[in-house]
């Protein structure tokens, strides 16, 4: 089983993810569920594979992002897994 990490996701990313899920689910609920599962799985099982965001130097916090069309999820790693 892959190692799991605890991550904090920005409120904006949570809201955007929920809105995108709802939008996809209107036409194709299974596709929406698969998309959300992919986002969650990639963030929690392989967060260090996601690049550090370009804005990190300005924020002085190591946020990373996952681009999974049509969204960009921004998060930071809290635990080491």
Protein Blocks (a to p, Z undefined) as FASTA:
>chain_A
ZZdddddddfklmmmmmmmmmmmmmmommlmmmmmmmmmmmmmmmmmlpccdfklmmnop
acddddddfbdcddddfbgZZ
